[in-house]
Amino acid sequence: MVSNQDQNKESIFRQESLERLSSPERLDQLMQVVNPQDWLIVTVFCGLATVGLLWSIFGRIPINIDGRGVLIQPRQVVDFQSSISGQLKNLYVKSGQCVKKDEVLAMIDPVDLKQQLQLTKGKLEQLKIQARNSLLLSNQRIQLEKSAIAASRLTLEKRLQDSRSLTPILKTKGLDAIKEQQKNLLERLEDTQNLTPVLKNKALTALKQQRISVKQRLKDAQSLVPVFAERLQKRRELAKIGAIATDSFLQAEQEYQQGLQTVAQLQAELKQLDVNETQTEQSYLQNLRTTGEIQAQLRQLVLENTKTEREYLDNLRSISEIQGKLQELEIQEKRLVQENLESKNQRNKEIQEVNREIIRLEQQITQNSLILSSQDGCVLELTATLGQVVQPGTHLGTLRTGSSNDTSTMTAYFPIRYGKQIHSGMSVSITPDTVQRERFGGILGTVVAVSPFPITKEGAASLIGNPEVVMNLIGQNGAAIQINADLIKDSNTVSGYKWSSSKGPNSEITTGTTTSVRVTIEERAPITFVLPILREFIGFK
């Protein structure tokens, strides 16, 4: 058992090693761990590591962005389209045919414009008839209104003339009459005021004297009545005895009766004097009332004078109003003439507008029914067919202008997130879809322009000239960044362009060829790809 273990230990070490260990006399020599062949392998690995490190620092890896593009001749693909609506009647060109400037490409029968022209001509005739009828009615109306205005003017002028002539006369006569009445009334008032107390005093004085006289006479008469009565009684007695004649008795009786009558008459006169005194008082009061009436009449004359002045002013205002009405009639007549002129001008303006519309439609039919070539070029494609109903802006075809020897450029479209990383001066590799990239590589070029804003499909179609090609380039994206690149020329190749890995195919690359585009946006050292991973691995930020 022990011998087997010793054999196993000895089998672990090489025989040479056991011998060297058993011979300590060569301990002063270096022990050889690696042989020269191994050193060669280590040197090779170190050299490769050094080269790899240097390449990771100084080497460059291109960062590319892929897009789709097309070779075009800039600004030399144009559309020709219909400018009016109608039916496509004739096509005078076909695809591939070259035309000259102003050469007729197609003809459109503008049915709608012709109908519109016919309707406009009918409208013109109606306007002319309406203008004639309106002019006739307007003239009749104006004549009637002028007659009415003339009659009103004549009436107002007559009133104005009468007012101007009568107003001062009426004022003068009215004021003169008032002054005369005032004068008479003032005289009456003065006489009444002066005479009334005098007459009263004189009348009362006369009545007083008459009353004294009558009273005295009455007293005398009353004193005689008893005397006459006594005499009559005596003579009656004497007559009874026949002492006197009957005539004496009768005379005494007559005297007695006359005495009684005188007393009665004098008493009546006294009463009449009382009545006269009362009448005098009444006359005095009447004179006083007359004075008040005269004063009232004088005040009324003052009012009448004011009224006359007011009527005079009213007449002056009436004259001014009549003059204003005459001016209004004149303005009305002028306005009538102006309205008639404006109405006539408006009708003429409408007729002129319709005439201009007819001329415009005729010119539009004449000019726009023929589709002309805007410049020299060749027809790329026709998108319309004979008999097709077209509208303004309908695409009829595409025309390539300019010479076929003109330099082509490449227009490409990139998604917005990638296109915004592209700048002018960057290198671009363009591989036509008809060429294998693995075999021929791509045409070299340089970015010369980048659109600052996204380009829509419609904007791209206006440049390229074919919406289907645009759909192929942009895809379903609503917008994209457009770049333009110049191709590097090389006269030693069949295509005339410089290729990245060969001389290119033995065929020409023509305008309209779609391409795959690869733009180098930057070149990075390989170590820059590793450092972010290392920083993340060791926890650096």
HELIX and SHEET records of a PDB file:
HELIX    1   1 VAL A    2  ILE A   12  1                                  11    
HELIX    2   2 GLN A   15  SER A   22  1                                   8    
HELIX    3   3 PRO A   24  ARG A   26  5                                   3    
HELIX    4   4 PRO A   36  PHE A   58  1                                  23    
HELIX    5   5 VAL A  111  ILE A  241  1                                 131    
HELIX    6   6 THR A  246  ASN A  368  1                                 123    
HELIX    7   7 ILE A  416  GLY A  419  1                                   4    
HELIX    8   8 ARG A  437  PHE A  440  1                                   4    
HELIX    9   9 LYS A  457  ILE A  464  1                                   8    
HELIX   10  10 PRO A  467  ILE A  474  1                                   8    
HELIX   11  11 ILE A  527  ILE A  538  1                                  12    
SHEET    1   A 7 ILE A 455  THR A 456  0                                        
SHEET    2   A 7 ALA A 479  LEU A 487 -1                                        
SHEET    3   A 7 THR A 409  PHE A 414 -1                                        
SHEET    4   A 7 ILE A  61  ILE A  72 -1                                        
SHEET    5   A 7 THR A 514  ARG A 524 -1                                        
SHEET    6   A 7 SER A 427  PRO A 432 -1                                        
SHEET    7   A 7 ILE A 443  VAL A 450 -1                                        
SHEET    1   B 4 VAL A  77  GLN A  81  0                                        
SHEET    2   B 4 HIS A 395  THR A 401 -1                                        
SHEET    3   B 4 GLY A 377  LEU A 382 -1                                        
SHEET    4   B 4 CYS A  98  VAL A  99 -1                                        
SHEET    1   C 4 LEU A 370  LEU A 372  0                                        
SHEET    2   C 4 VAL A 104  ASP A 109 -1                                        
SHEET    3   C 4 GLY A  86  LEU A  91 -1                                        
SHEET    4   C 4 VAL A 389  VAL A 390 -1                                        
END                                                                             
